[in-house]
Amino acid sequence: MSNLFSLIPDQIRDKLPLTEDKKQLLQQQTITQDIPGTILRDFQTILELLQPNGVEVSSTYHQFSLKYLQQLNSQLSYPIDINLKRPVQKSYPYIHGLYFLLRASGLSQIITESKKSKLVLDQKILQIWQGLNHTEQYFTLLESWLVWGESELLGDQRDMFDQAYRCLLFWNNLPSSGLKINNYSEKDKLVYYPGFHNLALLHLFGLIEVTSVKPQAAKGWCFTHVNPKAWGNALMAVLTESRSNIQIEDYATFRLDFRIAFDNLKPYLQPYFPEWSQTLVIAEGGFTEGVYILKANLENAWRRIAIPSYFNLDEVAAAIVQVFDFDPEHLYRFIHKDRLGRTLEFNHPVVEISPDTCDFRLGDLSLEVGSHLQFIFDLLQEWEFDLYVEKIEPANDKMKKPKILESHGEPPAQDGEEEESWE
């Protein structure tokens, strides 16, 4: 899938051509744990933090607590000084960026254990990761960051622009002689473009040099200079070339591709790095044959129901509504977070916001055992059903309709309150 990048302005293409000297630099570049940047060494540090059983994270944004932040900061290649009384994860941009890679690469998962959220490593994906060479690991992380990573992973508002767009826009405005930061006001202009976590990652990947200094009282990360490196200019030129023919409608197409594999930049970079052979694949996509055993929860009531994977989402909605004795004549949507934390929404056709529920089957969504699918029924009342995938059983040709397996509790009154009795 190559049609996946957000658009970039024409002036950026003009400023970042892939010239012969840049091609030569790419061909001569070697990649190790510390070259062209320390990203692989520092990423290994954060992987080790999660071994063997993961760490507890916050319940809302699933981020590291202070006790891990201070420990991790001291172990990185570029530990920073901050003078904040109550620092949080984003107060440490290098950690914030590495956390972003951890989530966007699919190497980690959020689980609930004893009603607490934990960030754990996916041991199956980790084993594949450990079999990659340094070049493959470097470009896997690069793509997970610039192409697949979305801001909502960090608790920010979701938008249509990927991290590559933000970094290219920043690079377009970055003087060749570097950027001098004279005060905190100038520094804070970089909060959104490219974002402090992106600035830190540009440094860790070896695209820029950053000069950090001690902060003032009650202030966070402070730096005085940002200088582009030749490697950064070459890599940004490749990124620009890779999206030269992308159209606005292509971005939506990418979001609905359920295959997750970090090989989209491969056609543009492998000619310079033939050692990039293996690809980390998180989800194959395609249709899953089988019968989904779903536990549908609504407030204090739940129903266990078996639904064939070939049912489209409209048919799934009808089945859920029926087992809870709700009036089906309402609009609805399904919301699903995939393995990378990206939010995918499927709307009732009448809503006229693509994608439509009638166009996707349950087996199209790459759901796994343990996945959650949110079902919002009645877009005015907004009844929130949690559909939890307990099992995926082999396909059963004789099964033509959903089957209720177990029922618990009375569903709430659909109008939101019991009707008043007349005396």
C-alpha positions in Angstrom: 0.0 0.0 0.0 1.7 3.2 -1.1 -1.1 5.7 -1.1 -0.9 6.5 2.6 0.7 9.9 3.1 -0.9 13.2 3.8 -0.4 16.0 1.2 2.6 18.3 1.3 2.8 21.8 -0.2 4.5 22.2 -3.5 7.1 24.6 -2.1 8.4 21.8 0.1 8.9 19.5 -2.9 10.8 22.3 -4.6 13.1 22.9 -1.6 13.8 19.2 -0.9 14.8 17.6 -4.2 16.6 14.3 -4.2 19.8 15.4 -5.8 22.8 13.2 -6.8 24.9 14.2 -3.7 22.0 13.1 -1.5 21.7 9.8 -3.3 25.5 9.3 -2.8 25.2 10.0 0.9 22.4 7.5 1.2 24.4 4.8 -0.6 27.4 5.4 1.7 25.4 5.5 5.0 25.8 2.6 7.5 23.4 1.9 10.3 24.4 0.6 13.7 23.0 1.0 17.2 24.6 4.5 17.4 24.8 5.6 13.7 23.3 7.8 12.3 21.6 8.4 15.6 21.2 6.6 18.9 17.6 5.5 18.3 18.2 1.8 18.4 20.2 1.9 21.6 17.6 4.1 23.3 14.7 2.0 22.0 16.3 -1.1 23.4 16.5 0.7 26.8 12.7 1.3 26.8 12.1 -2.3 25.7 14.1 -3.5 28.7 12.0 -1.3 31.0 9.0 -3.4 30.0 10.6 -6.7 30.6 9.4 -9.2 31.8 5.9 -8.3 32.8 5.3 -4.7 31.7 4.7 -1.6 33.8 1.7 0.1 35.2 0.5 3.1 33.2 -2.1 5.8 33.7 -5.7 4.8 33.1 -6.7 7.6 30.7 -3.7 8.1 28.3 -1.8 4.9 29.3 1.4 6.8 29.9 4.4 6.3 32.3 4.2 7.4 35.9 6.9 9.7 37.4 8.8 6.9 39.0 9.6 5.4 35.6 10.2 8.7 33.9 13.1 9.8 36.2 14.7 6.3 36.0 14.3 6.1 32.2 15.5 9.7 31.6 18.8 8.9 33.4 19.4 5.9 31.1 19.0 7.6 27.7 21.7 8.9 25.5 20.4 12.5 26.0 19.0 12.8 29.5 17.5 16.3 30.1 17.2 18.6 33.0 13.8 19.9 34.0 12.7 22.2 36.8 9.0 21.2 37.1 7.4 20.3 40.4 5.0 17.8 38.8 6.4 16.5 35.5 4.5 14.1 33.3 5.5 12.0 30.4 5.4 14.8 27.8 7.7 16.8 30.1 10.4 14.4 28.8 10.2 14.7 25.0 12.7 11.9 24.4 10.7 9.5 26.5 7.5 10.8 25.0 8.9 10.1 21.5 10.2 6.6 22.4 6.8 5.8 24.0 5.2 6.9 20.7 7.4 4.4 18.8 6.6 1.7 21.3 2.9 2.1 20.6 3.0 2.9 16.9 5.3 -0.1 16.1 2.9 -2.6 17.5 5.5 -4.0 19.8 3.5 -3.1 22.9 -0.1 -3.5 24.0 -2.3 -2.0 26.7 -3.9 -4.7 29.0 -6.1 -4.5 32.0 -5.0 -6.4 35.1 -6.8 -6.2 38.4 -8.6 -3.1 37.1 -5.2 -1.4 36.4 -3.8 -0.6 33.0 -0.4 -2.0 32.1 1.8 -1.5 29.1 3.3 -4.9 28.1 5.4 -6.2 25.2 3.8 -8.5 22.6 6.2 -11.4 22.9 5.4 -12.8 19.4 6.1 -9.4 17.7 9.1 -8.9 19.9 10.6 -12.2 18.8 10.3 -11.1 15.1 11.7 -7.7 16.0 14.8 -9.3 17.6 15.4 -11.2 14.3 15.7 -8.0 12.3 19.1 -6.5 11.5 20.0 -2.9 12.5 19.0 -1.5 9.1 15.6 -3.2 9.2 15.0 -2.1 12.8 15.9 1.5 12.0 13.6 1.8 9.1 10.8 -0.1 10.8 10.9 2.5 13.6 11.2 5.3 11.1 8.1 4.2 9.3 6.1 3.5 12.5 6.9 7.1 13.5 6.5 9.1 10.3 3.8 7.1 8.5 1.8 5.0 10.9 1.9 7.0 14.2 -1.1 9.2 15.0 -1.3 11.9 17.6 -4.1 10.3 19.5 -1.6 7.7 20.8 -0.2 10.6 22.9 -3.6 11.8 24.0 -3.7 14.6 21.5 -6.6 15.4 19.2 -6.7 13.2 16.1 -6.3 14.9 12.7 -5.6 13.9 9.1 -1.9 14.9 9.1 0.8 12.3 9.9 4.1 13.0 11.7 6.0 13.1 8.4 3.9 16.1 7.3 4.7 17.9 10.6 8.4 17.2 10.2 8.5 18.1 6.6 6.8 21.4 7.3 9.3 22.1 10.1 12.2 21.1 7.8 11.0 23.5 5.1 11.3 26.4 7.6 14.6 25.2 9.1 17.5 27.4 8.0 20.4 25.5 6.5 22.6 27.3 9.1 20.4 26.0 11.9 17.9 27.5 14.3 18.9 29.6 17.3 16.5 29.7 20.2 16.9 32.9 22.2 14.1 32.4 24.7 11.2 30.2 25.9 8.7 32.0 23.7 10.7 31.1 20.5 11.0 27.5 21.8 7.3 27.2 22.5 6.6 27.9 18.8 7.8 24.4 18.1 5.2 22.7 20.4 2.9 22.0 17.4 5.2 21.9 14.4 6.9 19.6 14.6 6.1 19.0 18.3 8.6 18.4 21.0 8.4 14.6 20.8 9.0 14.9 17.0 12.0 17.2 17.6 13.4 14.7 20.0 12.9 11.8 17.5 14.5 13.8 14.7 17.5 14.0 17.1 17.5 10.3 18.1 17.3 9.2 14.4 20.3 11.4 13.6 18.5 13.9 11.4 19.4 17.0 13.5 21.6 18.1 16.4 20.0 19.7 19.4 21.9 21.7 22.0 20.2 21.3 25.4 21.0 23.5 28.4 19.8 23.8 32.0 16.3 25.3 32.3 15.2 28.2 34.3 13.2 27.8 37.5 9.8 26.1 37.1 10.6 25.5 33.4 10.9 22.3 31.3 13.3 21.2 28.5 15.4 24.0 27.3 17.5 24.0 24.1 19.4 26.8 22.3 20.2 25.4 18.9 18.7 23.0 16.3 21.0 22.2 13.4 20.1 20.0 10.4 22.5 17.2 9.4 23.3 16.0 5.9 21.6 12.7 6.7 18.5 14.6 7.6 18.4 16.5 4.3 18.8 13.3 2.4 16.1 11.4 4.3 13.7 14.3 4.0 14.3 14.4 0.3 13.4 10.7 0.1 10.2 11.3 2.1 9.3 14.2 -0.3 9.8 12.0 -3.3 7.8 9.1 -1.8 4.6 11.2 -1.7 5.0 13.3 -4.8 1.8 11.8 -6.5 -0.4 11.4 -3.4 -3.9 12.8 -3.6 -6.2 13.9 -0.8 -8.5 11.0 -1.1 -5.7 8.5 -0.8 -5.3 9.2 2.9 -8.8 7.8 3.7 -8.0 4.7 1.6 -4.9 4.0 3.6 -6.8 4.3 6.9 -9.1 1.5 5.8 -6.4 -0.9 4.8 -6.4 -3.4 7.7 -3.0 -4.8 6.7 -0.3 -3.3 9.0 3.2 -3.9 7.6 6.1 -1.5 7.8 7.2 -1.7 4.2 5.7 1.4 2.7 9.0 3.3 2.5 10.8 0.2 1.3 10.5 0.9 -2.4 12.2 4.3 -1.9 14.9 3.3 0.5 15.8 -0.3 -0.3 17.7 0.7 -3.4 20.2 2.5 -1.1 20.0 -0.1 1.7 19.8 -3.6 0.1 20.2 -5.1 3.6 16.6 -4.1 4.3 15.1 -7.4 3.5 12.6 -8.5 6.2 9.4 -6.6 7.0 7.7 -6.5 10.4 4.1 -7.4 9.8 1.6 -6.7 12.6 -1.6 -7.6 10.9 -2.0 -9.4 7.6 -5.4 -7.9 6.8 -7.9 -9.8 4.7 -11.0 -11.6 5.8 -11.2 -13.8 8.9 -13.4 -16.9 8.5 -15.1 -18.0 11.7 -17.7 -17.4 14.3 -17.1 -14.6 16.7 -18.1 -15.1 20.3 -18.8 -11.6 21.6 -19.6 -10.5 25.2 -21.9 -7.5 24.7 -21.9 -5.2 27.7 -24.3 -2.4 28.4 -24.3 -0.9 31.9 -25.0 -3.8 34.3 -26.4 -6.2 31.7 -24.5 -8.4 29.3 -25.2 -11.0 26.6 -22.9 -13.6 25.2 -23.7 -14.0 21.5 -22.2 -15.9 18.5 -22.1 -14.1 15.2 -20.8 -15.4 11.9 -17.8 -13.4 10.5 -19.6 -12.8 7.2 -22.3 -10.7 8.8 -21.8 -7.0 7.8 -21.9 -4.4 10.6 -25.5 -3.5 9.9 -26.4 -7.2 10.6 -24.2 -7.1 13.7 -26.0 -4.0 15.0 -29.4 -5.6 14.4 -28.3 -8.7 16.4 -27.0 -6.7 19.4 -30.1 -4.5 19.5 -32.4 -7.5 19.4 -30.8 -9.3 22.3 -31.1 -6.2 24.4 -34.8 -5.7 23.4 -34.1 -2.2 22.0 -36.2 -0.5 19.3 -34.0 -0.9 16.2 -35.2 2.3 14.4 -32.2 4.4 15.3 -28.8 5.4 13.8 -25.6 4.0 15.1 -21.8 3.7 14.6 -19.1 1.3 15.4 -15.7 2.5 16.8 -12.6 0.3 16.8 -9.0 0.9 17.8 -6.6 -1.2 15.9 -3.3 -2.7 17.0 -1.5 0.6 16.6 -4.1 2.5 18.5 -5.7 4.2 15.4 -9.4 4.9 15.8 -11.6 3.6 13.0 -15.3 4.6 12.8 -18.0 3.0 10.7 -21.3 4.9 10.4 -24.9 4.0 9.5 -25.3 4.8 5.8 -28.0 7.5 6.5 -25.3 9.5 8.4 -23.5 9.9 5.1 -20.0 9.9 6.7 -17.9 7.2 5.2 -17.0 4.5 5.8 -20.5 2.9 5.9 -21.4 0.0 8.1 -23.0 -1.8 5.2 -19.7 -2.0 3.4 -17.7 -4.0 6.0 -18.2 -7.4 7.5 -17.2 -8.4 11.0 -14.4 -10.6 9.6 -12.9 -7.6 7.7 -11.8 -5.7 10.8 -8.8 -7.8 11.8 -10.3 -8.3 15.3 -8.4 -10.7 17.6 -9.3 -12.5 20.8 -9.2 -9.7 23.4 -10.2 -7.0 21.0 -12.9 -4.5 21.9 -15.4 -3.0 19.4 -17.5 -0.1 20.6 -21.1 0.1 19.4 -22.9 3.5 19.8 -26.6 3.0 19.3 -29.1 5.9 18.9 -26.9 8.9 18.1 -29.0 11.1 20.2 -29.2 9.0 23.4 -25.7 7.4 22.6 -26.1 4.0 24.2 -22.5 2.7 24.5 -22.2 -1.1 24.1 -18.8 -2.7 24.6 -18.4 -5.8 22.4 -15.5 -7.9 23.7 -14.1 -10.7 21.5 -13.9 -13.8 23.7 -13.2 -16.4 21.1 -13.1 -16.9 17.3 -14.4 -20.4 16.6 -14.1 -22.2 13.2 -16.6 -21.3 10.6 -19.9 -23.2 10.7 -21.7 -23.4 7.4 -25.0 -24.4 9.2 -25.1 -21.2 11.2 -27.2 -18.7 9.4 -28.1 -16.3 12.2 -26.7 -15.1 15.5 -27.2 -17.3 18.6 -27.5 -16.1 22.2 -25.3 -18.2 24.4 -25.8 -16.6 27.8 -27.7 -13.7 29.3 -27.2 -11.7 32.5 -29.1 -8.7 33.9 -32.0 -6.6 32.7 -31.2 -4.0 30.0 -31.9 -0.4 30.9 -35.1 1.3 29.7 -34.3 2.6 26.2 -35.8 6.0 26.7 -33.4 6.5 29.6 -35.9 6.4 32.4 -38.9 4.3 33.5 -42.3 5.5 32.5 -44.2 7.3 35.2 -47.3 5.5 36.5 -50.6 7.4 36.5 -52.7 7.2 39.6 
